[in-house]
Amino acid sequence: MNRFKKILLLFLLLTFSASVVYSQSAKPVGSDSTSKPKTVSQLPKKLVGDASLSEEFSFWIKDFKVEHQSLTNNVNISVSFRYVPNIKNSEYPDFRWLTKDVETFLTSYPNEEDYWEIVNKQLTKQLMDKYPVLRSITIELKLDPSSPSPYVRSSRVTRQRNK
């Protein structure tokens, strides 16, 4: 019974000490209290279709196994990209398409002797060519240590589209 009283007391204290919050409606700057909310077409041009808008997206592919340079490599892949300004809603690519393209590219890369930096450079080029809605892309390939190289290594490549 003593435990029940403690729980009840705690509940009552929390209930009565809770803050009360009232919502307030904010008026748009320069409007009076009788004006209707503005439509998107009535908003200042700087708020709609702003060329200074910068949208980015990123994803990781963790512990991806790939044969390269006569080894099975464990690669963690970080991909981030920026969209072109004013991209239409229908133009956003599903990031899963890009993940599949990255995985396919790495598993079918033709030159086993290329350094990872070259592989990464070719990968960013392919993705920029395939996806014109990308303004820039950065890919980091981080390789776990292996028997011939006991060091964590990484290659980071950023590629940007000319305006």
HELIX and SHEET records of a PDB file:
HELIX    1   1 ASN A    2  SER A   17  1                                  16    
HELIX    2   2 VAL A   40  GLN A   42  5                                   3    
HELIX    3   3 LYS A   45  LEU A   47  5                                   3    
HELIX    4   4 ASN A   89  GLU A   91  5                                   3    
HELIX    5   5 PHE A   95  THR A  107  1                                  13    
HELIX    6   6 TRP A  116  LYS A  130  1                                  15    
SHEET    1   A 4 GLU A  56  HIS A  68  0                                        
SHEET    2   A 4 LEU A  71  TYR A  83 -1                                        
SHEET    3   A 4 LEU A 134  LEU A 143 -1                                        
SHEET    4   A 4 ARG A 153  GLN A 160 -1                                        
END                                                                             
